[in-house]
Amino acid sequence: MRLLIPSLIFLEALGLCLAKATTVQFGRNGQRCPGEFCLFQSKTKNLLFNDNTECLAKIPGKTTSEKYLGKEYVIATE
């Protein structure tokens, strides 16, 4: 099964990455990570965001996560 997730480049091209300034500071290679805080880095498994996260994307109004990610992805990750 092939799962399609929007790439970072695609999201940035559409201007959909939110809080880019925050990820510049606290993202995986951020200016203040790991010194102060890392938004997408953790040693535990109960993460709010995956360690591979590059940016947060804004999705349209009432779009559910299943609708955005696709039913196949949701089933595969349950």
Secondary structure, DSSP 8 states (H G I E B T S, - for coil): -------HHHHHHTT-EE-HHHHHHHSTT-TTTTTT--TT--SSS--SS-TT---EE---TT--HHHHH-HHHHHHH-
